[in-house]
Amino acid sequence: MVRPMEQTSVRLLGDKPDATAHEEEVVEIITRMKGCALLCWEKVHADGLLNQANGEVNVHPVSEELRKYVKLELDALRLLPPARRAKMVGGTLAELLSQPEEPVT
């Protein structure tokens, strides 16, 4: 089983096997932010997003940290060159749909 953080790193670096040192550092930052966001999400999911105390409804305090980590992850993704962000696909929709699916690893 591949962990989500490892999967993120492998997928980003898999787009370009000859990553520069800068790209590797950015991917590491993205991977760490993904891990932090997942920990925050796990806590919010376990406790619930909203709680009621003293007649007031409050948002889980970790939800703000979750927002920060997701923002940092997205900001770091923008640091990667466009070729790294997404693979370009060619052909018409019909050609793409007729190709066999690649196995998911």
N, CA, C and O atoms as a MOPAC input file, in Angstrom:
PM7 MOZYME 1SCF
protein

 N      0.84900 1    -1.17600 1     0.00000 1
 C      0.00000 1     0.00000 1     0.00000 1
 C      0.89500 1     1.24000 1     0.00000 1
 O      1.84600 1     1.32900 1     0.77700 1
 N      0.58700 1     2.17900 1    -0.86400 1
 C      1.36400 1     3.40800 1    -0.95500 1
 C      0.69700 1     4.47500 1    -0.09700 1
 O     -0.51200 1     4.69100 1    -0.18700 1
 N      1.48400 1     5.13100 1     0.72300 1
 C      0.96500 1     6.19400 1     1.57000 1
 C      0.67300 1     7.42400 1     0.71600 1
 O      1.33900 1     7.65400 1    -0.29300 1
 N     -0.33200 1     8.22200 1     1.12500 1
 C     -0.69400 1     9.39600 1     0.32400 1
 C      0.46600 1    10.36000 1     0.07900 1
 O      0.59200 1    10.90800 1    -1.01600 1
 N      1.30900 1    10.57100 1     1.07900 1
 C      2.44300 1    11.47800 1     0.89600 1
 C      3.42200 1    10.92000 1    -0.12700 1
 O      3.89300 1    11.64800 1    -1.00100 1
 N      3.72800 1     9.63800 1    -0.02100 1
 C      4.64300 1     9.00400 1    -0.97100 1
 C      4.03900 1     9.01600 1    -2.37400 1
 O      4.74500 1     9.23300 1    -3.35900 1
 N      2.74200 1     8.78400 1    -2.45500 1
 C      2.06900 1     8.77800 1    -3.74700 1
 C      2.15700 1    10.15700 1    -4.39700 1
 O      2.38200 1    10.25800 1    -5.60300 1
 N      1.98300 1    11.21100 1    -3.61400 1
 C      2.08900 1    12.56900 1    -4.13400 1
 C      3.47700 1    12.81400 1    -4.70400 1
 O      3.61400 1    13.32600 1    -5.81500 1
 N      4.49700 1    12.45300 1    -3.95300 1
 C      5.87700 1    12.65500 1    -4.38500 1
 C      6.18200 1    11.85700 1    -5.65100 1
 O      6.75800 1    12.38700 1    -6.60000 1
 N      5.80200 1    10.60400 1    -5.66200 1
 C      6.07000 1     9.73500 1    -6.81100 1
 C      5.36300 1    10.26800 1    -8.05300 1
 O      5.94300 1    10.28000 1    -9.13800 1
 N      4.12600 1    10.70400 1    -7.90200 1
 C      3.36700 1    11.19900 1    -9.05800 1
 C      3.97800 1    12.47900 1    -9.61100 1
 O      4.10100 1    12.63100 1   -10.82600 1
 N      4.36400 1    13.40200 1    -8.73000 1
 C      4.94900 1    14.65800 1    -9.21000 1
 C      6.31200 1    14.43500 1    -9.85800 1
 O      6.59300 1    14.98500 1   -10.92300 1
 N      7.15000 1    13.63500 1    -9.22200 1
 C      8.47100 1    13.37500 1    -9.78600 1
 C      8.40200 1    12.45900 1   -11.00300 1
 O      9.30700 1    12.46600 1   -11.83700 1
 N      7.33700 1    11.67200 1   -11.10900 1
 C      7.17200 1    10.77700 1   -12.24300 1
 C      6.92500 1    11.51800 1   -13.55000 1
 O      7.17500 1    10.98500 1   -14.63200 1
 N      6.42800 1    12.75800 1   -13.44400 1
 C      6.19400 1    13.54600 1   -14.65500 1
 C      7.49800 1    13.90600 1   -15.35500 1
 O      7.52800 1    14.09000 1   -16.57100 1
 N      8.56400 1    14.00400 1   -14.59000 1
 C      9.85100 1    14.40500 1   -15.16000 1
 C     10.95600 1    13.73100 1   -14.35300 1
 O     11.30400 1    14.20800 1   -13.27300 1
 N     11.50800 1    12.64100 1   -14.85300 1
 C     12.49300 1    11.88800 1   -14.07900 1
 C     13.78900 1    12.64200 1   -13.80800 1
 O     14.51000 1    12.29100 1   -12.87300 1
 N     14.10300 1    13.65700 1   -14.58800 1
 C     15.35700 1    14.39600 1   -14.39500 1
 C     15.09800 1    15.71900 1   -13.67400 1
 O     15.49100 1    16.78400 1   -14.15100 1
 N     14.43700 1    15.63800 1   -12.52900 1
 C     14.07300 1    16.83700 1   -11.76600 1
 C     15.31800 1    17.58700 1   -11.29900 1
 O     16.32800 1    16.98600 1   -10.93500 1
 N     15.21900 1    18.90600 1   -11.31800 1
 C     16.29100 1    19.73600 1   -10.79000 1
 C     16.22700 1    19.70600 1    -9.27100 1
 O     15.23900 1    19.25100 1    -8.69600 1
 N     17.27500 1    20.18600 1    -8.62700 1
 C     17.29300 1    20.24500 1    -7.16700 1
 C     16.14500 1    21.12200 1    -6.66000 1
 O     15.50500 1    20.80200 1    -5.65800 1
 N     15.89100 1    22.22700 1    -7.36000 1
 C     14.79600 1    23.12000 1    -6.98100 1
 C     13.45400 1    22.38700 1    -7.05000 1
 O     12.63700 1    22.49600 1    -6.13600 1
 N     13.23300 1    21.65100 1    -8.12000 1
 C     11.98500 1    20.91400 1    -8.26700 1
 C     11.84200 1    19.84700 1    -7.18600 1
 O     10.75200 1    19.64000 1    -6.65100 1
 N     12.94000 1    19.17400 1    -6.86700 1
 C     12.88900 1    18.16400 1    -5.80900 1
 C     12.53200 1    18.77800 1    -4.46500 1
 O     11.76100 1    18.19600 1    -3.70100 1
 N     13.09000 1    19.96100 1    -4.16700 1
 C     12.77300 1    20.65300 1    -2.91900 1
 C     11.29900 1    21.06900 1    -2.88000 1
 O     10.63100 1    20.92600 1    -1.85600 1
 N     10.80700 1    21.58000 1    -3.99700 1
 C      9.40100 1    21.99000 1    -4.05800 1
 C      8.49200 1    20.77700 1    -3.86900 1
 O      7.48800 1    20.85900 1    -3.16200 1
 N      8.83400 1    19.66600 1    -4.49100 1
 C      8.03900 1    18.44200 1    -4.33100 1
 C      8.07400 1    17.98300 1    -2.87000 1
 O      7.06400 1    17.51500 1    -2.34400 1
 N      9.21000 1    18.11200 1    -2.22700 1
 C      9.29500 1    17.73900 1    -0.80600 1
 C      8.39500 1    18.63600 1     0.04700 1
 O      7.72300 1    18.15500 1     0.95900 1
 N      8.38200 1    19.92200 1    -0.24500 1
 C      7.51100 1    20.85100 1     0.48900 1
 C      6.04200 1    20.48500 1     0.26400 1
 O      5.25100 1    20.45200 1     1.20600 1
 N      5.69300 1    20.21400 1    -0.97900 1
 C      4.31400 1    19.82700 1    -1.30400 1
 C      3.93400 1    18.56200 1    -0.53800 1
 O      2.83800 1    18.45900 1     0.01300 1
 N      4.85100 1    17.60900 1    -0.51400 1
 C      4.59500 1    16.34600 1     0.17300 1
 C      4.38300 1    16.56400 1     1.66500 1
 O      3.47500 1    15.97700 1     2.25300 1
 N      5.20500 1    17.39700 1     2.27800 1
 C      5.04500 1    17.68600 1     3.71400 1
 C      3.73500 1    18.39300 1     3.99200 1
 O      3.03900 1    18.06000 1     4.95100 1
 N      3.39100 1    19.36800 1     3.16200 1
 C      2.13900 1    20.09500 1     3.36300 1
 C      0.94700 1    19.16400 1     3.19200 1
 O     -0.04600 1    19.28900 1     3.90800 1
 N      1.03900 1    18.23200 1     2.24900 1
 C     -0.01300 1    17.23300 1     2.06200 1
 C     -0.16100 1    16.40400 1     3.33900 1
 O     -1.28000 1    16.15500 1     3.78800 1
 N      0.95400 1    15.97800 1     3.92100 1
 C      0.90900 1    15.19200 1     5.15900 1
 C      0.29700 1    15.96300 1     6.31200 1
 O     -0.51800 1    15.42700 1     7.06300 1
 N      0.69100 1    17.22700 1     6.45300 1
 C      0.12800 1    18.06900 1     7.52100 1
 C     -1.36300 1    18.27200 1     7.31400 1
 O     -2.14100 1    18.19800 1     8.26600 1
 N     -1.76700 1    18.52700 1     6.07400 1
 C     -3.18000 1    18.71700 1     5.77500 1
 C     -3.97500 1    17.44400 1     6.07700 1
 O     -5.08600 1    17.51200 1     6.60300 1
 N     -3.40400 1    16.28900 1     5.74400 1
 C     -4.09600 1    15.02800 1     6.02400 1
 C     -4.25800 1    14.79800 1     7.51700 1
 O     -5.30000 1    14.30800 1     7.95200 1
 N     -3.24600 1    15.14200 1     8.31700 1
 C     -3.36200 1    15.01300 1     9.77200 1
 C     -4.44200 1    15.93500 1    10.31600 1
 O     -5.23400 1    15.54000 1    11.17300 1
 N     -4.47100 1    17.16500 1     9.81600 1
 C     -5.51000 1    18.11200 1    10.24900 1
 C     -6.88800 1    17.60000 1     9.85600 1
 O     -7.81900 1    17.62100 1    10.66100 1
 N     -7.01400 1    17.13700 1     8.61100 1
 C     -8.29700 1    16.63300 1     8.14300 1
 C     -8.76000 1    15.44900 1     8.98900 1
 O     -9.94400 1    15.33100 1     9.30100 1
 N     -7.82700 1    14.57300 1     9.35700 1
 C     -8.17400 1    13.41900 1    10.19000 1
 C     -8.74200 1    13.87600 1    11.53200 1
 O     -9.72400 1    13.31400 1    12.01700 1
 N     -8.13000 1    14.88700 1    12.12500 1
 C     -8.59600 1    15.41400 1    13.41400 1
 C     -9.97300 1    16.05300 1    13.27700 1
 O    -10.85900 1    15.80500 1    14.09500 1
 N    -10.15500 1    16.87300 1    12.24800 1
 C    -11.45200 1    17.52000 1    12.02700 1
 C    -12.52000 1    16.46700 1    11.74100 1
 O    -13.64300 1    16.56600 1    12.23500 1
 N    -12.16800 1    15.46000 1    10.94100 1
 C    -13.11600 1    14.39900 1    10.60200 1
 C    -13.51700 1    13.61500 1    11.85200 1
 O    -14.68300 1    13.25400 1    12.01500 1
 N    -12.55500 1    13.35300 1    12.72700 1
 C    -12.84000 1    12.57400 1    13.93500 1
 C    -13.71000 1    13.35500 1    14.92500 1
 O    -14.62100 1    12.79300 1    15.53200 1
 N    -13.42700 1    14.64700 1    15.08500 1
 C    -14.13500 1    15.45600 1    16.08100 1
 C    -15.37400 1    16.15400 1    15.52700 1
 O    -16.26800 1    16.53400 1    16.28300 1
 N    -15.42300 1    16.32000 1    14.21200 1
 C    -16.50500 1    17.08200 1    13.59900 1
 C    -16.05000 1    18.50700 1    13.33400 1
 O    -15.27900 1    19.07900 1    14.10500 1
 N    -16.53000 1    19.07100 1    12.24500 1
 C    -16.13100 1    20.42400 1    11.86100 1
 C    -16.68200 1    21.46100 1    12.82300 1
 O    -16.00800 1    22.44000 1    13.14300 1
 N    -17.89500 1    21.24800 1    13.28000 1
 C    -18.53600 1    22.21100 1    14.18700 1
 C    -18.75600 1    21.57600 1    15.54800 1
 O    -19.02400 1    20.38000 1    15.65900 1
 N    -18.63700 1    22.40600 1    16.58800 1
 C    -18.98900 1    21.93300 1    17.92400 1
 C    -19.74700 1    23.04700 1    18.64000 1
 O    -19.62200 1    24.22300 1    18.29800 1
 N    -20.52400 1    22.65900 1    19.62400 1
 C    -21.32800 1    23.62800 1    20.35100 1
 C    -20.86000 1    23.65900 1    21.79400 1
 O    -20.76400 1    22.62400 1    22.45500 1
 N    -20.57000 1    24.86400 1    22.27400 1
 C    -20.15400 1    25.04200 1    23.66600 1
 C    -20.75300 1    26.34900 1    24.17400 1
 O    -20.66500 1    27.38200 1    23.51000 1
 N    -21.35600 1    26.29700 1    25.34200 1
 C    -21.95500 1    27.48400 1    25.96700 1
 C    -22.95600 1    28.17000 1    25.03900 1
 O    -23.03600 1    29.39800 1    25.00700 1
 N    -23.70800 1    27.38900 1    24.29600 1
 C    -24.71900 1    27.94600 1    23.41200 1
 C    -24.18000 1    28.54300 1    22.12300 1
 O    -24.94400 1    29.11600 1    21.34500 1
 N    -22.90300 1    28.42400 1    21.88400 1
 C    -22.30300 1    28.95100 1    20.66000 1
 C    -21.83300 1    27.79800 1    19.78200 1
 O    -21.36800 1    26.76900 1    20.27300 1
 N    -21.96500 1    27.99200 1    18.47700 1
 C    -21.45700 1    27.01900 1    17.52400 1
 C    -20.09800 1    27.52200 1    17.04700 1
 O    -19.97300 1    28.64800 1    16.56700 1
 N    -19.09000 1    26.67600 1    17.18600 1
 C    -17.72400 1    27.04700 1    16.81100 1
 C    -17.17800 1    26.08600 1    15.76600 1
 O    -17.51100 1    24.90100 1    15.74300 1
 N    -16.33700 1    26.63000 1    14.90900 1
 C    -15.63800 1    25.80700 1    13.92900 1
 C    -14.43100 1    25.19200 1    14.61800 1
 O    -13.77300 1    25.83800 1    15.43400 1
 N    -14.14700 1    23.95400 1    14.28900 1
 C    -13.00500 1    23.25200 1    14.89300 1
 C    -11.74100 1    24.09700 1    14.71600 1
 O    -11.47200 1    24.56400 1    13.60900 1
 N    -10.96500 1    24.30200 1    15.77600 1
 C     -9.77000 1    25.14400 1    15.66800 1
 C     -8.73700 1    24.63300 1    14.66700 1
 O     -7.98400 1    25.42300 1    14.09900 1
 N     -8.69800 1    23.34200 1    14.45200 1
 C     -7.72500 1    22.78000 1    13.51100 1
 C     -8.11200 1    23.09100 1    12.06300 1
 O     -7.27100 1    23.00600 1    11.16800 1
 N     -9.37400 1    23.45000 1    11.82800 1
 C     -9.79600 1    23.73600 1    10.45300 1
 C     -9.03000 1    24.92200 1     9.87100 1
 O     -8.78100 1    24.96000 1     8.66600 1
 N     -8.66000 1    25.87300 1    10.69500 1
 C     -7.85800 1    27.00600 1    10.20900 1
 C     -6.45400 1    26.54000 1     9.81600 1
 O     -5.89900 1    27.01400 1     8.82500 1
 N     -5.89000 1    25.63200 1    10.57700 1
 C     -4.58200 1    25.07500 1    10.22200 1
 C     -4.68400 1    24.27200 1     8.92900 1
 O     -3.78600 1    24.32100 1     8.08900 1
 N     -5.77000 1    23.54100 1     8.77600 1
 C     -5.99900 1    22.78600 1     7.54500 1
 C     -5.99900 1    23.72700 1     6.34900 1
 O     -5.35900 1    23.45200 1     5.33300 1
 N     -6.71900 1    24.83800 1     6.47200 1
 C     -6.77100 1    25.81900 1     5.39300 1
 C     -5.37900 1    26.33800 1     5.05600 1
 O     -5.04200 1    26.49000 1     3.88100 1
 N     -4.56600 1    26.61200 1     6.07600 1
 C     -3.20700 1    27.12600 1     5.85600 1
 C     -2.33900 1    26.11200 1     5.10900 1
 O     -1.62000 1    26.46900 1     4.17500 1
 N     -2.41200 1    24.84400 1     5.52800 1
 C     -1.58300 1    23.81700 1     4.88500 1
 C     -2.00000 1    23.57500 1     3.44300 1
 O     -1.15100 1    23.37300 1     2.57400 1
 N     -3.30700 1    23.59400 1     3.18300 1
 C     -3.77200 1    23.41000 1     1.80800 1
 C     -3.31900 1    24.58400 1     0.94900 1
 O     -2.91400 1    24.39200 1    -0.19700 1
 N     -3.38500 1    25.79800 1     1.49400 1
 C     -2.92600 1    26.97600 1     0.75100 1
 C     -1.43300 1    26.89100 1     0.45900 1
 O     -1.00300 1    27.18900 1    -0.65500 1
 N     -0.63900 1    26.48800 1     1.44900 1
 C      0.80400 1    26.33600 1     1.23800 1
 C      1.10000 1    25.27800 1     0.17800 1
 O      2.00200 1    25.44800 1    -0.64200 1
 N      0.33900 1    24.18900 1     0.20000 1
 C      0.52600 1    23.13400 1    -0.79900 1
 C      0.23100 1    23.67700 1    -2.20000 1
 O      0.99600 1    23.44000 1    -3.13500 1
 N     -0.87900 1    24.40400 1    -2.34000 1
 C     -1.23100 1    24.97000 1    -3.65200 1
 C     -0.21300 1    26.00900 1    -4.10000 1
 O      0.13900 1    26.06400 1    -5.27900 1
 N      0.26400 1    26.83500 1    -3.16900 1
 C      1.28800 1    27.82800 1    -3.51800 1
 C      2.55900 1    27.14600 1    -4.00100 1
 O      3.17800 1    27.59200 1    -4.96700 1
 N      2.95000 1    26.06700 1    -3.33100 1
 C      4.15500 1    25.34000 1    -3.73800 1
 C      3.96000 1    24.67800 1    -5.09900 1
 O      4.89400 1    24.62500 1    -5.89900 1
 N      2.76600 1    24.17800 1    -5.36800 1
 C      2.49700 1    23.57900 1    -6.68000 1
 C      2.69100 1    24.60200 1    -7.79400 1
 O      3.12800 1    24.25600 1    -8.89200 1
 N      2.36700 1    25.85300 1    -7.51200 1
 C      2.53900 1    26.89900 1    -8.52100 1
 C      4.01300 1    27.19100 1    -8.80100 1
 O      4.33000 1    27.79900 1    -9.82300 1
 N      4.91300 1    26.77400 1    -7.92000 1
 C      6.34000 1    26.98000 1    -8.12900 1
 C      6.93300 1    26.01000 1    -9.14300 1
 O      8.00900 1    26.25000 1    -9.69000 1
 N      6.22500 1    24.92200 1    -9.38700 1
 C      6.72200 1    23.95000 1   -10.35400 1
 C      6.50100 1    24.47300 1   -11.76100 1
 O      5.49000 1    25.11800 1   -12.03600 1
 N      7.44200 1    24.19700 1   -12.65300 1
 C      7.26400 1    24.62300 1   -14.04700 1
 C      5.99500 1    24.00300 1   -14.63100 1
 O      5.58000 1    22.92300 1   -14.21000 1
 N      5.38400 1    24.68000 1   -15.59500 1
 C      4.13200 1    24.15100 1   -16.17900 1
 C      4.25000 1    22.72400 1   -16.68400 1
 O      3.29600 1    21.95500 1   -16.56500 1
 N      5.39200 1    22.35000 1   -17.24300 1
 C      5.54600 1    20.98400 1   -17.74600 1
 C      5.43000 1    19.96600 1   -16.62000 1
 O      5.04400 1    18.82200 1   -16.86000 1
 N      5.75300 1    20.36000 1   -15.42000 1
 C      5.68300 1    19.45900 1   -14.27400 1
 C      4.26200 1    19.37200 1   -13.71400 1
 O      3.89100 1    18.35300 1   -13.13200 1
 N      3.47400 1    20.41400 1   -13.88200 1
 C      2.14700 1    20.47100 1   -13.26200 1
 C      1.18200 1    19.44000 1   -13.82100 1
 O      0.42300 1    18.82900 1   -13.06900 1
 N      1.20400 1    19.24500 1   -15.10500 1
 C      0.26800 1    18.30100 1   -15.70400 1
 C      0.85500 1    17.76600 1   -16.99700 1
 O      1.57200 1    18.47000 1   -17.70900 1
 N      0.55100 1    16.54400 1   -17.28300 1
 C      1.01300 1    15.96200 1   -18.53500 1
 C      0.10900 1    16.44400 1   -19.65800 1
 O     -1.11000 1    16.52300 1   -19.50400 1
 N      0.71600 1    16.76000 1   -20.77400 1
 C     -0.05000 1    17.15900 1   -21.94400 1
 C     -0.56800 1    15.90000 1   -22.62700 1
 O      0.13400 1    14.89300 1   -22.71900 1
 N     -1.78200 1    15.97100 1   -23.09300 1
 C     -2.34500 1    14.85200 1   -23.83100 1
 C     -2.60400 1    15.30700 1   -25.24600 1
 O     -2.91200 1    16.47200 1   -25.49400 1
 N     -2.47900 1    14.39100 1   -26.15800 1
 C     -2.71100 1    14.72600 1   -27.55400 1
 C     -3.79900 1    13.85700 1   -28.13800 1
 O     -4.08700 1    12.78000 1   -27.61600 1
 N     -4.39800 1    14.30800 1   -29.20200 1
 C     -5.41800 1    13.52800 1   -29.88200 1
 C     -6.80800 1    14.04100 1   -29.57100 1
 O     -7.01100 1    14.90200 1   -28.71500 1
 N     -7.73700 1    13.48800 1   -30.28700 1
 C     -9.13000 1    13.85200 1   -30.08600 1
 C     -9.67600 1    13.09600 1   -28.88400 1
 O     -9.04500 1    12.17000 1   -28.37400 1
 N    -10.84700 1    13.50400 1   -28.44700 1
 C    -11.48500 1    12.82500 1   -27.32800 1
 C    -11.74800 1    11.36200 1   -27.67500 1
 O    -11.54900 1    10.48200 1   -26.83700 1
 N    -12.18600 1    11.10100 1   -28.88000 1
 C    -12.46100 1     9.71900 1   -29.30500 1
 C    -11.18700 1     8.87400 1   -29.25900 1
 O    -11.22300 1     7.72400 1   -28.82000 1
 N    -10.04900 1     9.44500 1   -29.71400 1
 C     -8.78600 1     8.70900 1   -29.68200 1
 C     -8.35300 1     8.43100 1   -28.24400 1
 O     -7.88600 1     7.33600 1   -27.93000 1
 N     -8.50900 1     9.42000 1   -27.38200 1
 C     -8.12700 1     9.23900 1   -25.98900 1
 C     -8.98300 1     8.17900 1   -25.30400 1
 O     -8.48400 1     7.37000 1   -24.52200 1
 N    -10.27700 1     8.19700 1   -25.61000 1
 C    -11.18200 1     7.21800 1   -24.98800 1
 C    -10.97200 1     5.80600 1   -25.50700 1
 O    -11.27700 1     4.84100 1   -24.80700 1
 N    -10.46100 1     5.67100 1   -26.71100 1
 C    -10.26200 1     4.33800 1   -27.28600 1
 C     -8.97600 1     3.68300 1   -26.81500 1
 O     -8.79100 1     2.48300 1   -27.01900 1
 N     -8.07400 1     4.45000 1   -26.18200 1
 C     -6.80900 1     3.88000 1   -25.71800 1
 C     -7.05400 1     3.07200 1   -24.45200 1
 O     -7.90200 1     3.43800 1   -23.63800 1
 N     -6.32300 1     1.98100 1   -24.28000 1
 C     -6.48500 1     1.19800 1   -23.04300 1
 C     -5.98700 1     1.99900 1   -21.84900 1
 O     -5.05800 1     2.79900 1   -21.96200 1
 N     -6.61200 1     1.77300 1   -20.71900 1
 C     -6.22700 1     2.47900 1   -19.50300 1
 C     -4.89000 1     1.96900 1   -19.00300 1
 O     -4.58200 1     0.78200 1   -19.10300 1
 N     -4.08800 1     2.90300 1   -18.45400 1
 C     -2.83100 1     2.51900 1   -17.84400 1
 C     -3.12600 1     1.96900 1   -16.46100 1
 O     -4.00800 1     2.48200 1   -15.77100 1
 N     -2.40500 1     0.93200 1   -16.04000 1
 C     -2.66100 1     0.37900 1   -14.70200 1
 C     -2.28700 1     1.39100 1   -13.62100 1
 O     -1.29200 1     2.10400 1   -13.75100 1
 N     -3.07500 1     1.45100 1   -12.57100 1
 C     -2.81600 1     2.33900 1   -11.45100 1
 C     -1.85800 1     1.64500 1   -10.50500 1
 O     -2.06800 1     0.49500 1   -10.11900 1
 N     -0.79600 1     2.36000 1   -10.13300 1
 C      0.16200 1     1.75700 1    -9.20200 1
 C      0.10900 1     2.40800 1    -7.86500 1
 O      0.85000 1     2.02300 1    -6.96100 1

